């Protein structure tokens, strides 16, 4: 079975370049026209055979039957006869990393909701993709997510610039933060936990809606969960807002799978509450339940072979692959029989609840929770689970991966094939209404109005460097190392005496802050201040491994000038301090931990500008 399945993937990969797929009349220089395919537009109506879609620039300007729509003169015409056309798919929750960009497009996922907040790096990456600086899906960023301060209001806020989650102490602070994030470019707002009463989040949700942004709420308690999140206006509940805790039988013992202890009597009232507040659900079945799905064996095989292409393995970190392999490990290998029985029952109860919710008029969002689900492929796997395990009609499954997701996040430009919408379109070789697996049979992808080469390339990279962790992209990613060094070197201030030292043996330097921590591409020579410890007279600052003019102000502060020739390039550059040999602390080395200087492309107009 495995070899046959692998061969089918290889055969599919052969179609990933549009030039070998649908015929294109390359003579025209005007509009792009997709002609002759059966259109499933995302709105839920009957498919339209022999359709015509006209694209001018990156927008759809006409949609209809061949008898209704006139093809503009000098158009480039794609012959889609015998094909099916759907909107570009959307991943409703991605903790996005740059190395997932090609995988999304290979699988026809043209948009991604990044609720795993990536701060200004996310904004820079979003805008770079849209300006063609590198390849990836359309990214919708949450900027920074809000976390609660705990029941006593004293949870430790270890936020530093660049990080993805920040704690505030009261509702007014949350409201102010929401306004600041929107001004800095956030596409939607995320509340990252439920570690505060619902009143704590209410002003922030109201402010987001006033500013035209929707709210995604990861309401996983321990104080606020689904009911309270819906009540204050959350538009979509990530992880279903831990709704299973509120649906569990009274007196349930802690531990195990709460879905397995669902009380059916509590379901109707909860569904009514969600519907009354217009709250969509975000179950991420593939992230936690793929092993228990009806198609678990297929899902496992797909993940095992996703990275067979050597081009993607050229840049995909091994730990990303290992993480995904672990998510599809056989339950028999990782769980006791009792645990498997409990988890299986929980999965079935969860699916039954979702079916009842949608039947009553509720909306669900397809989401992978990458890296819990496979980038791109995981969207199709979640769709398969919506069809087979939840029991949604194929048309609604497609909507859950397109229009329903766009609506839940308040994004008006995507999610359906309509006049005025952005031209993100998948052309399929087989009918997805006959078999939802056919969404994987991608013949061609139109992204932002262009036919794209949606294949893997060994050279693929982001200009913004190594992957972020789930904490965002901190300016000082190795702050724990710096703190340990400071403690190990007696406070990091040097050994006795006043002024800046010029010791025979220099200590290892450490960096604790950098300001400014971003400068737009094309900036002139820019002074930055580095604060830390163990600086000596001959300390030298390096930016992107290039020595730059350095002035040591004190044992704990340095001024450096980043030359314009470095700032002429967009990217994320390491800033380090090196002390001269011989070293007093050779076990720590002669170089500091690195700070990250972000240089967004010059076209990036919305970002924090060193204010967050």
C-alpha positions, 0 to 999 in steps of 0.5 A: 500500500505504501509504495502505491500511495507514494507513487500517487504522490509523485504522479501528483507532483508532476502536475505542480507546475502550471505549464504542464497542466491546463493549457494557457494561451500565452499570446495575450498580454491583458486579462487572465481568463479561466474558461470552461471549468465547473465553478464552485464559488464558495457561496454554497450554490449549485456548481456552474458548468462551462464558467468564465472567470476574468481577472484584471490585475489581482482582482476578479472582474467578471464571473459567469457562464460562457454565454454571459461573460465576454472574454476581453480582447488580448486576454491570456486564456486558461482552458479549464474544460473538464476541470473544477474550480474552487476558491484558494483554500485558507488555513484558519490557524497557523503558527506560521514559519517561513519554511511552510510557504511553498508547502501551502501553495503546493497544496493550494492553500493561498491564505493563512490566519497567523494567530500564533503572533509573529509581531513585526516580523510577521508584518514584514513577511506578510507585505514581502509576499504580497509584493513578490519579494518571496513566495508564500501564502497570503498571511493575515497577522495578529501582531501580538496576542493578549494574555490574562494576568491570572486570578490575582492579576500578578502573572509574570509579564516577561514581554520584550520587543519582538515577542508574540504575547503580552500580559496586561493588568486591566481591561483599559490596558487591553483596550489600549493595546488593541488600538496600538496593534491595529495601528501597527498593522494587525489584520485581526486581534487574538486573545491568547488565553482565558487567564482572566475574567471575561470582563478583562477582555470585553473592552478590547473586543469592543475596541477591535470591532469598533476599528473593523477587526475581528477577534479570535479567542484562544479561550482555554481557561482556566478562568474564561472559556467558550461561554464567556468568550462568546458573550464578550463578542469573540468571532471565532474560538480557537481550539473551540474555546475548551468548550468540552470543559463546559459541556462535561458532566457535572462532578467529572473527575479531572484528567482524561479527555473531557470530550469523552465525558460530554453531557448531551443535555448541555449541548442544545443550550451551548449551541444556542448561546454560540449562535446567539452571539455569532461565534464560529468554532475552530476545532483543529481536528487534524492537530489532535485527532487525526489518529482517530479519524476514519481515514487515519491510515490514509492521513498517516501515509500522506504525512509520512510521504509529504517530505519525500521531495528532496527540494523541500528537505533541502530547507525544511528543518528536521525537527519540523518533520519529526514533530509531524511524524509524532502527530500521526504515530499509531495510538497503540505505540503511545497509549494504553488500551484505556487511554485509546478508548477514552480518546476515541470516545472523546473524538467521536463526541467532539465530531458529533457536537460539531455536526449538531452545531453546523446543522443548527446553523453554526459555522466552523473553520478549517485549521491545521494549528501548524505545526500540529498539522502538516502545512498545506496538506493538513488543510485537506486532511481537516477537510476530509475529517469534516466530511467523514467524521463530522458528516458535513456535505462536501459543499459545506466542507469547501465553505469551511475552508474558504468563505466561512473562514474568511467571514469568521476573521472578517477578511472581505477580500478572499474566500469566494470567487466573486467580482471584486474579490482577490484572485486566489483560485485552485483548479482541480482535476476531479470533482471535490463534491463527488469525493472531498479527497479530490481537493488534493488533485490540484492542476494549477493555482492562481495566486494574487491574479497570477498563475504560479509555479507551485512546486518545491525549490531547494533554494527557497528561503525567507529574507527574514532568517531563521524560524520563530518559536511560538513566542514570536520573534524576540529581539533578544532570543537568547536572553536566558543565556545572557542572564546565566552569563551575567550571574556567572560573571559576578553581575556582569559589570567587570572587576572593580575600579571605575570607568571602562576597563581595558583588561589583559583578559576580557570577560565574555560580553552579554546583550540585554537590549537593542534600540532601535530594533528595527529600521526600514530598508533604505535608511541612512547610517543609523545609531543603535544603543546596545545595553548589557554587560562586560563591555571593555574598551576594545569591544567590537559590534558586528552586524550580520558578521560585519564589524561596524563603527563602535563606541563603548559608553560604559561597561554596560552600554555601547553605541554602534552605527549600522551603515546604510549599505547594510540597511539597503537590504531587507532582512533580520540581521544578528547584532553581536558584541565581541571582546578581544582575546585572551579571555577571562571566561573562555568557557563562555566564549568571546562573543555575546548572545545575538540581538535581532535587528529587523529591516523591513522592505521599504514598501512595508508601511505598517509596523510598530516603528520601535513602539511595542 
